[in-house]
Amino acid sequence: MAKQNTTQEWINRIVLWTITTLEQAGVSNPDLHLVVSPGFTSGGSRKTKVLGQCYSPECAADGKTNHVFLNPRMNDNIVIIGAIIHEVIHAVIGIDKKHGAAFKSAMAICNLTGKATSTKLNEAGLEWAKKIITKYGDYPRPSFTGAAIKKQTTNLIKAQCPSCGYIIRLTNKWIEFAHPQCPSGNCDCDMIVG
């Protein structure tokens, strides 16, 4: 039976493996300070395809810590592991390297394949990830669905001129202040509200 973990322990195992694997291949960052946790990426919470995002130390209050946020909508163990590895590579080699040659080299070292901006685990990486999941269990955090989040509906009310068809939308506040008049100049009538 798999050992029960906190989300942070589960994440930290993947982070440590990635850093160690890169160090063994001669890729290291002695100044690395890193925090990896679930959280929304700059794409926000709705329908983003971004799986993770690594922020440079300049974004941290201490000026030296990379923050990695993993999209909390992810629910596939293999995808989550791949996203952690991908973002940790950014932190180790430096955000400024983007998805260039240094990133692609580190990707190969860490068993990632595919386009550098959209990586996934290669066969060796999949085998390793399956062993980790068997030993430590599934990612111990339910994914965020956002199902209960209601999209903000418009608070604007339609007003239309019955003569020329001019349409404007305004709030109740302005309707209560003064009934809208057609501004077109060709009509001199009250607009129909609602």
C-alpha positions as MATLAB code, in Angstrom:
seq = 'MAKQNTTQEWINRIVLWTITTLEQAGVSNPDLHLVVSPGFTSGGSRKTKVLGQCYSPECAADGKTNHVFLNPRMNDNIVIIGAIIHEVIHAVIGIDKKHGAAFKSAMAICNLTGKATSTKLNEAGLEWAKKIITKYGDYPRPSFTGAAIKKQTTNLIKAQCPSCGYIIRLTNKWIEFAHPQCPSGNCDCDMIVG';
ca = [
       0.000    0.000    0.000;
       1.223    3.487   -0.845;
       2.405    5.768    1.938;
       0.056    8.686    2.608;
       1.592   12.065    1.864;
       0.749   15.690    2.126;
       0.543   17.530   -1.180;
       3.814   19.296   -0.399;
       5.656   16.046    0.391;
       4.445   14.553   -2.885;
       5.549   17.621   -4.862;
       8.894   17.818   -3.041;
       9.809   14.254   -4.088;
       9.534   15.242   -7.752;
      11.358   18.538   -7.156;
      14.240   16.787   -5.363;
      14.536   14.134   -8.081;
      14.660   16.818  -10.785;
      17.294   18.933   -9.026;
      19.413   15.857   -8.198;
      19.157   14.486  -11.753;
      20.265   17.818  -13.210;
      23.128   18.162  -10.707;
      24.388   14.677  -11.580;
      24.518   15.786  -15.219;
      26.441   18.941  -14.319;
      23.507   21.349  -14.462;
      23.079   23.153  -11.169;
      22.150   26.433   -9.578;
      23.893   26.896   -6.211;
      21.752   29.976   -5.483;
      18.470   28.142   -6.044;
      15.671   28.908   -3.599;
      12.450   27.312   -4.749;
       8.830   27.028   -3.637;
       6.481   24.795   -5.632;
       2.789   24.707   -4.826;
      -0.648   24.522   -6.387;
      -1.863   27.938   -7.470;
      -3.205   29.761  -10.457;
      -0.819   30.726  -13.202;
      -0.906   34.135  -14.838;
      -3.612   32.729  -17.123;
      -6.003   32.770  -14.176;
      -8.517   30.187  -13.163;
     -10.773   29.860  -16.172;
     -10.089   27.474  -19.024;
      -6.336   27.972  -19.102;
      -4.183   25.302  -20.713;
      -1.093   26.420  -18.805;
      -0.108   23.543  -16.498;
       2.475   25.399  -14.451;
       4.445   28.591  -14.314;
       7.821   29.468  -12.828;
       8.338   33.023  -11.623;
      11.765   34.605  -11.379;
      13.233   35.635   -8.025;
      12.454   39.267   -8.863;
       8.784   38.414   -8.242;
       9.494   37.297   -4.661;
       9.564   39.565   -1.615;
      13.040   38.287   -0.702;
      14.347   38.760   -4.245;
      15.910   35.292   -4.345;
      13.132   32.677   -4.380;
      11.649   31.184   -7.530;
       7.947   30.437   -7.134;
       6.363   27.706   -9.214;
       2.589   27.466   -9.369;
       0.918   24.293  -10.603;
      -2.500   24.687  -12.159;
      -4.915   23.292   -9.544;
      -7.217   22.049  -12.313;
      -4.766   19.241  -13.160;
      -5.867   15.780  -12.057;
      -3.617   13.360  -13.965;
      -0.625   12.153  -11.924;
       1.595   11.770  -14.979;
       0.768   15.258  -16.280;
       1.375   16.766  -12.828;
       4.792   15.082  -12.541;
       5.749   16.295  -16.016;
       4.638   19.845  -15.191;
       6.668   19.892  -11.966;
       9.800   18.693  -13.776;
       9.302   21.240  -16.580;
       8.931   24.191  -14.183;
      11.795   23.104  -11.910;
      14.058   23.033  -14.973;
      13.163   26.698  -15.563;
      14.125   27.519  -11.971;
      17.427   25.621  -12.124;
      18.676   26.948  -15.465;
      17.157   30.417  -15.054;
      13.946   31.893  -16.388;
      15.921   34.027  -18.834;
      16.923   30.880  -20.775;
      13.245   30.381  -21.702;
      12.790   27.265  -23.885;
      16.137   27.571  -25.665;
      19.085   25.196  -25.988;
      19.830   24.983  -22.238;
      16.208   24.101  -21.525;
      16.094   21.494  -24.292;
      19.275   19.886  -22.972;
      17.874   19.770  -19.422;
      14.606   18.400  -20.791;
      16.413   15.411  -22.273;
      18.330   14.812  -19.025;
      15.049   14.746  -17.077;
      13.199   12.400  -19.447;
      10.952   14.994  -21.059;
      10.102   14.967  -24.719;
       8.042   16.968  -27.192;
       7.985   20.645  -28.036;
       9.890   22.629  -25.385;
       6.834   24.750  -24.615;
       4.613   21.697  -24.203;
       6.624   18.823  -22.765;
       5.603   15.385  -21.612;
       7.419   12.432  -20.065;
       9.256   10.104  -22.451;
       9.112    6.297  -22.027;
      11.812    6.227  -19.315;
      10.091    9.109  -17.541;
       6.738    7.330  -17.681;
       8.217    4.182  -16.149;
       9.850    6.199  -13.345;
       6.634    8.177  -12.716;
       4.577    4.979  -12.490;
       6.988    3.643   -9.844;
       6.678    6.886   -7.859;
       2.875    6.712   -8.034;
       2.895    3.046   -6.993;
       5.212    3.784   -4.061;
       3.714    7.072   -2.842;
       0.195    7.069   -4.233;
      -1.792    9.532   -6.289;
      -1.335   13.274   -6.080;
      -3.000   13.823   -2.688;
      -5.125   16.788   -3.637;
      -8.420   16.929   -5.462;
      -8.362   19.019   -8.599;
     -10.143   22.354   -8.631;
     -13.117   22.293  -10.976;
     -14.487   25.761  -10.438;
     -17.941   24.300  -11.044;
     -19.589   26.481   -8.400;
     -18.042   29.698   -9.720;
     -20.734   31.608  -11.500;
     -19.743   33.837  -14.332;
     -20.587   37.431  -13.553;
     -23.653   38.420  -15.471;
     -23.973   41.859  -16.893;
     -25.641   44.450  -14.741;
     -26.304   46.634  -17.733;
     -29.841   47.175  -18.924;
     -30.712   47.697  -22.557;
     -32.457   50.910  -23.637;
     -33.566   51.345  -27.257;
     -35.013   54.220  -29.226;
     -38.387   53.172  -30.707;
     -37.910   55.523  -33.639;
     -34.372   55.024  -34.963;
     -33.348   51.816  -33.131;
     -30.351   53.366  -31.318;
     -29.288   51.047  -28.460;
     -27.416   51.859  -25.279;
     -26.777   49.795  -22.164;
     -26.668   51.390  -18.740;
     -26.989   50.568  -15.052;
     -30.082   50.987  -12.909;
     -28.348   53.872  -11.156;
     -28.409   55.983  -14.325;
     -31.913   54.907  -15.301;
     -33.138   56.048  -11.862;
     -31.187   59.313  -12.207;
     -32.829   60.254  -15.505;
     -34.833   58.301  -18.059;
     -32.622   57.953  -21.157;
     -33.350   60.091  -24.192;
     -32.249   59.208  -27.716;
     -28.974   61.074  -28.381;
     -29.042   60.662  -32.170;
     -30.422   64.155  -32.784;
     -32.943   62.859  -35.330;
     -35.554   61.817  -32.736;
     -36.950   63.511  -29.716;
     -38.309   60.571  -27.768;
     -37.807   58.518  -24.616;
     -35.959   55.299  -25.026;
     -37.676   52.007  -24.133;
     -35.874   50.419  -21.163;
     -35.688   46.690  -20.583;
];
